[in-house]
């Protein structure tokens, strides 16, 4: 089982809660240490660049990432889903990101772009406008084929750690690791059902506080499961990772969109029951478990000049 590890949001979205004692710098330290310990080299990070506009000192995190032997790709400036903006707005957002990290992108062996949320838009015409620009600008699209819904732990872990609820924090770490390992295995099995062969998986983790505390164990568990860590270029050499999947307004990654064409479901994360227990950890009475995440995407869309007309997390 070959896996190319990628990291999104080394700088988290505006409004993302993070417990005291954690920062983008401390998360990056943990990622770099775990990668070094496990022989994971040349990892591509995909960081939207709005945080650099808000605080130019954040650039230090990305500089250190690249100086440590890893690479940076383009992930837009505002991280607005293509569904929420026009093709022209999206292309402008790609170009805007280059104003902040274009020099770091150019240092990578290959220029990669990743769609925000790995969503390639709700119309072929709109995606075509973006793909034309990516081609002319020399970018290859780096999709996601394995994820585990890790963003869902952001708010619960913040509540648990900030509230000093050690039992809840321990449960969240255990469920996070379980989700990462079980979904990697499940995704690998689903991919084999779709293709009849194995292809390198392109795995995603976000630069969150709980990732800081769990990445070392996750990588160890992956190795125990027989994972072989490869570079993104290796994974992209397989045609399944380069094919253009059908567009959809749904929140689905590359492999899930491909699977849908042959009627196969690739679950995103742990069971609905387990996920409900995660999302509601430390939640105040009457508060929506999605309130934090709904606020985040609203900020992204507004900043990019877009509108969220219809959205579902499922």
RACOR-V390523 format. One record per residue. N is the residue number from 1. RES is the residue in one small letter. BURIAL is b if it has 24 or more other C-alpha atoms within 12 Angstrom, else e. D_CENTER is the distance of its C-alpha to the mean C-alpha in Angstrom with 2 decimals. Layout:
n=(N/N)
res=(RES/RES)
burial=(BURIAL/BURIAL)
d_center=(D_CENTER/D_CENTER)
This chain:
n=(1/2/3/4/5/6/7/8/9/10/11/12/13/14/15/16/17/18/19/20/21/22/23/24/25/26/27/28/29/30/31/32/33/34/35/36/37/38/39/40/41/42/43/44/45/46/47/48/49/50/51/52/53/54/55/56/57/58/59/60/61/62/63/64/65/66/67/68/69/70/71/72/73/74/75/76/77/78/79/80/81/82/83/84/85/86/87/88/89/90/91/92/93/94/95/96/97/98/99/100/101/102/103/104/105/106/107/108/109/110/111/112/113/114/115/116/117/118/119/120/121/122/123/124/125/126/127/128/129/130/131/132/133/134/135/136/137/138/139/140/141/142/143/144/145/146/147/148/149/150/151/152/153/154/155/156/157/158/159/160/161/162/163/164/165/166/167/168/169/170/171/172/173/174/175/176/177/178/179/180/181/182/183/184/185/186/187/188/189/190/191/192/193/194/195/196/197/198/199/200/201/202/203/204/205/206/207/208/209/210/211/212/213/214/215/216/217/218/219/220/221/222/223/224/225/226/227/228/229/230/231/232/233/234/235/236/237/238/239/240/241/242/243/244/245/246/247/248/249/250/251/252/253/254/255/256/257/258/259/260/261/262/263/264/265/266/267/268/269/270/271/272/273/274/275/276/277/278/279/280/281/282/283/284/285/286/287/288/289/290/291/292/293/294/295/296/297/298/299/300/301/302/303/304/305/306/307/308/309/310/311/312/313/314)
res=(x/x/x/x/x/x/x/x/x/x/x/x/x/x/x/x/x/x/x/x/x/x/x/x/x/x/x/x/x/x/x/x/x/x/x/x/x/x/x/x/x/x/x/x/x/x/x/x/x/x/x/x/x/x/x/x/x/x/x/x/x/x/x/x/x/x/x/x/x/x/x/x/x/x/x/x/x/x/x/x/x/x/x/x/x/x/x/x/x/x/x/x/x/x/x/x/x/x/x/x/x/x/x/x/x/x/x/x/x/x/x/x/x/x/x/x/x/x/x/x/x/x/x/x/x/x/x/x/x/x/x/x/x/x/x/x/x/x/x/x/x/x/x/x/x/x/x/x/x/x/x/x/x/x/x/x/x/x/x/x/x/x/x/x/x/x/x/x/x/x/x/x/x/x/x/x/x/x/x/x/x/x/x/x/x/x/x/x/x/x/x/x/x/x/x/x/x/x/x/x/x/x/x/x/x/x/x/x/x/x/x/x/x/x/x/x/x/x/x/x/x/x/x/x/x/x/x/x/x/x/x/x/x/x/x/x/x/x/x/x/x/x/x/x/x/x/x/x/x/x/x/x/x/x/x/x/x/x/x/x/x/x/x/x/x/x/x/x/x/x/x/x/x/x/x/x/x/x/x/x/x/x/x/x/x/x/x/x/x/x/x/x/x/x/x/x/x/x/x/x/x/x/x/x/x/x/x/x/x/x/x/x/x/x)
burial=(b/b/b/b/b/b/b/b/b/b/b/b/b/b/e/b/b/b/b/e/e/b/b/b/b/b/b/b/b/b/b/b/e/b/b/e/e/b/e/b/b/b/b/b/b/b/b/b/b/b/b/b/e/e/e/e/e/b/b/e/b/b/b/b/b/b/e/e/b/b/b/b/b/b/b/b/b/b/b/b/b/b/b/b/b/b/b/b/b/b/b/b/b/b/b/b/b/b/e/b/b/b/e/b/b/e/e/b/e/b/b/b/b/b/b/b/b/b/b/b/b/b/e/e/e/b/b/b/e/b/b/e/b/b/e/e/e/e/b/b/b/b/b/b/b/b/b/b/b/b/b/b/b/b/b/b/b/b/b/b/b/e/e/e/e/e/e/b/b/e/b/b/b/b/b/b/b/b/b/b/b/b/b/b/b/b/b/b/b/b/b/e/e/b/e/e/e/e/b/b/b/b/b/b/b/b/b/b/b/b/b/b/b/b/b/b/b/b/b/b/e/b/e/e/e/e/b/b/b/b/b/b/b/b/b/b/e/e/e/b/b/b/e/b/b/b/b/b/b/b/b/b/b/b/b/b/b/b/b/e/e/e/e/e/e/b/b/b/b/b/e/e/e/e/b/e/e/b/b/b/b/b/b/e/e/e/e/e/b/b/b/b/b/e/e/b/b/b/b/b/b/e/b/b/b/b/e/b/e/e/e/e/e/e)
d_center=(20.18/18.36/14.73/12.89/10.40/7.66/6.15/4.23/6.95/9.79/11.62/10.64/11.72/15.48/16.92/14.42/16.89/17.08/20.10/22.87/22.76/19.03/17.64/15.05/17.75/18.26/14.65/14.67/18.06/16.95/14.19/16.81/19.46/17.81/16.94/20.54/22.04/20.52/21.17/17.62/18.22/16.86/13.11/11.25/9.25/7.90/9.32/10.87/14.47/16.08/16.25/18.42/20.69/21.10/21.75/22.41/22.68/18.89/19.31/20.63/17.28/16.10/19.62/19.67/16.47/18.19/21.56/20.41/20.02/16.33/15.16/13.43/12.35/12.67/10.00/12.93/14.78/14.36/10.98/13.30/12.74/15.37/17.21/18.24/19.75/22.11/21.42/23.36/21.42/18.12/19.83/21.26/17.90/16.82/20.19/19.95/16.96/19.29/21.87/19.91/18.30/20.10/22.07/19.16/17.61/21.13/21.41/18.92/20.77/19.14/17.57/14.18/12.46/9.19/9.80/8.31/6.67/7.82/11.12/14.07/16.58/19.46/22.16/22.97/24.85/22.03/19.61/22.61/23.09/19.62/19.98/23.43/22.21/19.53/22.34/24.84/22.63/21.99/18.27/16.89/13.97/11.24/9.83/7.82/10.64/9.78/7.64/9.58/8.80/8.34/8.24/11.74/13.21/12.88/16.15/18.12/17.66/18.70/21.68/22.69/22.64/24.20/26.73/27.70/27.15/26.77/27.14/24.31/22.01/23.13/22.50/18.94/18.22/20.02/18.25/14.77/15.99/17.78/14.84/12.87/16.14/17.53/14.66/14.44/18.18/18.20/15.80/17.98/21.04/19.93/19.14/22.64/24.20/22.81/23.71/26.46/25.06/22.16/19.59/17.06/13.73/10.51/8.44/4.90/5.39/5.11/8.54/10.52/14.18/14.07/11.88/14.77/17.24/15.91/14.23/17.75/18.83/15.84/16.55/20.22/19.84/17.99/20.94/23.36/21.97/22.78/19.53/20.12/17.55/17.68/16.46/14.28/17.66/19.05/16.45/16.89/20.61/20.51/21.29/19.16/16.02/17.89/19.48/18.90/18.30/20.07/18.74/18.28/17.83/16.04/12.43/11.96/10.00/12.22/14.04/14.66/16.20/18.22/19.35/20.56/23.00/24.80/24.64/22.38/19.95/16.82/16.07/12.58/13.57/16.92/19.99/20.50/23.09/21.04/18.15/20.90/22.18/18.89/18.42/22.11/22.51/24.54/24.36/27.46/29.81/29.14/25.65/22.93/20.00/17.79/19.60/17.14/14.21/16.74/17.82/14.48/14.07/17.80/17.59/15.03/17.30/20.45/19.61/19.01/22.23/20.89/21.71/19.98/22.74/21.31/18.18/17.41/14.59/16.13)
